[in-house]
Amino acid sequence: MTGDFAKDTISVSSVLKETITLPKEDKGLSEEEKEAVFLISDYISRYRNRSQVNTSTTFTTMQTALNALSGHYKTFANRPVPEKLKERLNKELSKAEKLVIRED
C-alpha cells in the first residue's frame, strides 16, 4: 500500500480481478488467494478509519466487493469463486476504479 487512496484502489482492484480469473487448476491459485485475503485486509484496515475516504462512494463500493470476496475465500477456501460472484465482483471493482479516477 502506498497511502495514495486512488492508486491503492486501482492496484487492489486490478490484482483481485486477475486473481478471480485464475483457473482452478492453476498451481499458484491457493497462494494467490492467500495474498488476496492479505491485500483485502491491508486495504480495509488502512482506509476504513480515514474519514476523508471512508464516506466516499468509491470506498463503499470497494468495501462491498472486498467483503464478498474475502467472505468467499474464508468460508469456501477449497472452492473456486462462482461465476455469478465473479461477474458481480468485476462490475463492482471496475465501478470503483472509474469512481476513484473521477473523484481524484
Secondary structure, 3 states (H helix, E strand, C coil): CCCCHHHHHHHHHHHHHHHHHCCCCCCCHHHHHHHHHHHHHHHHHHHCCCHHHHCCHHHHHHHHHHHHHHHHHHHCCCCCCCHHHHHHHHHHHHHHHHHHHHHC
